[in-house]
Amino acid sequence: DETLYLKYHEKVKNAYQAMRHTEKFALDTDRQAMLVRPLYMDLLDETDTAYARNRLIRALENYGWRLGTGFLSTPLILYVLSDFDLDAAYRLLENEDMPGWLFMPRMGATTIWESWEGTQAQGGIASLDHYSKGACLEWVFSRMCGVQIAGENRFLIAPQPGGSFTYAAFSYLSLYGRVSVRWERGQGGWNYEVTIPSGCTAEIRLPGREPMQMEAGSYSL
């Protein structure tokens, strides 16, 4: 069925691209979700991709770098931004105004609220321990700290430090053992601590360095 589904895929993609050139579904919009989803799913051609990326930055500017996505697009927006502008991804992540991830701890939250307003929302019955906005942590794990599974007994470790963070650390107890990454801003650049579990290998990609193939062990880079 692969050939048939590829045919459907191309036709649907072409139809979607045509739809986005209509007035009702134009890419010239401040609705972040309408820009994030097609960018994440690679539904646009090269020209429209460049336009949608620039328009997303403008949409964020127009909304004070606050989060304007719902359940379906909130897990995607940091991936979309970091693919072409890592500084923009960190700027959105670090925003402390509502709606924004760090607004909640700024207001004293120790969990993830269902509604930005916390106990003020929905007559005081909104959940104060909810999964939805915590979806950003997948990006923190896989991009900010850079730990990704690359195959059986193999990891890709490609941290992307940035923003105003001075350090970040992530540890994951995988089926093979503990894999961990820590980076810290030093006087002469970035310092990295990486642990690859026994019996595994990893490709390590650090900014400004050629990829390195590493065996199990702990490394300071």
N, C-alpha and C positions, 0 to 999 in steps of 0.2 A: 504493500500500500504506500510505500515511501514516495514513489513517483507521483501518485495521485495527490497526496497531501502537500507535496512541494508545489504542485500546480495550484492547488487551492491557496496555499500560502502566498504565492506571488500575486494572484488575482485579488485576494483580500488586501494585501499591502498596497497594491496599486489603487484599489478603490478607496482605501483609507486616505492615501495621499491626495486623491482628487477631492475627497470630502473636506479636507483641511484647507482647501482653497476656496471653499464656499463662505459666504458672509457669516452664516450661523456658527460654523466651526473653525473660524479663522485662527491662525497661530498668533495673530496680534491680540493677545489677551493677557490680563493680569491674573487669571485663574491658574495658579501654579500647577494644579493637577493635570490640566489640559496640555501642559507643556512637558511635565515630568514623565507621564506614562509613555507617550510615543518616543521620547528620547531613550528611556530605559529599555523599551522593547525594540528599538532600532526599526521603527516603522517609517521613518522619513528618508527622503533622498538627501544627497550631500548638501545641496543648497538650503533646503528647509531645516536640516539638522543645525547648520551654522546659525540660521535665523532664530530657531527655537531656543538655542543656547543663549544667544544674546538677549532674546526677549525674556527668558527666565531670570536672568540677572536684573533686567530692568523691572520685572514684576516684583522681585525681592526688594529692590531699592524703593519701589513705590509703596511697599508694605512695611518699610522700616526694618528689613531683614528679620521679619517674623515669619513663623511657619504658617502657611496657608493651605496645607494639604489635609485630606481626610484619611480614613483608615487605609484605603487602597494605595495611596501614594506616599504617605509618610515614611514607610520603610524604604522607599526608592530614591528620595530626593537627594540624600547625601551621596549615594553612588553616582547619580547623574552629574552632580556638581563636581565631584572629585575627578571624574573622567576628563574634565576639560579645564577646571579651575579649582585647585585644592584650597586656595585661600578663601574662596567663596564658601566651600563646604564648612570650613572651620568657623567662618564668620557666622553662618547660620547656626551651627552647633552651639556656639558660645553666646548667642543672644539670650539675655536674661529678661526680656520683656514678654508679656503675654500676647499672642501664643508663642511659646518657646520652651524648649526642653528644660533649660536652667531656671525658668521662672518658678517651677515647683520647689526646688530646694531653696531658692531665694525666699520663698514664702514659708519655709520651715518644713517642707515635706520630707519624709524619710522613705516614702514609697512613691509609686507612679500613680497619679490620679487619673480617673476616667475623664473628668472634665477639667479644663484649665483652672476653673475657679475653685476647685476643691470642695470644701464643705459649703461654699456659697451656692453651689449649682444644684439644680433639680430638686429644690426644696430640702436640701441637706441629705438626700439619699443617694447621691452619686457615689460610685465605688471609689475608695481611696487606695486600692491595690489592684491595678488594672494593667493588662499587657500592652495595650495598643501603642502608646507613645514610646514604650521601651524598645520598640522595633529598631530604633536608632542604634542600639547596642550591637546589632549584627555588624553594622558598618564600623563601629569602634573596634570590634574584635578583628574583622577581616581586612580592614583598610588602615585605620589609625594604628593599630598594633600589628596588623599584617599577617595573621595566621590563617592559612587556608589549607584544606586537604587537597592534595594534588594527585591522589591515586593510592593504591594499596601500599602501606608502609612508607608513604611519601608525603611531605608537606611543601607548600610554598610559603616562604616567610618574606613578606615584602612590606615592612612598616612604612607609613607615610606621616612623619611628624610634621606638626605645623601649628598655626594659631598662636595663642599666648601660653600654651601648655609648656611647662618646663620638663615634665616627664610623663610617661604613661607605662603601664605594666599590665600584662594579661597572661594568665596561666590556665591551661586547659588539660584536664585529665582524660586523655584519649584512650581508646582501646589498647594502644601500644605503650601507654605511659604518659608522663606529664610533658607537655610541650609548652614552653613559655618564652615570652619576649618582653623586654623592658628597654625603653629608650629614655635618654636624659639629655637635656641641652647642656653642653659644656662650653668652656671658654673658647675652645678651638673648633667647635662643631658639635656633632651628635655622637653620643656614646651608646652602644647597643650591647645588651646581654641576651643571648639566645641559648635555649636548651632544646635539643632534639632527642626524643626518647630512644631507648635501646632498640636495635633492629630496624631503625628507620633512617631515611636520608631526607635531605631538604635542599631545595634551591633557595638561596638567600639573595634577595635583591635589595640593596640599600641605595638611597639617592646618591647619584654621582659616582657609583661604583659599578664595575662589571659584575654580572651574576656569578655567584659562587656555589659550587656543589659541595655539600658538607655531609659528613657521616654523623652518627649519633654522638652526643657529647654536649658540653657546655662551652660557650665561646664568648669572648669579649672583643668587640669590634669597634 
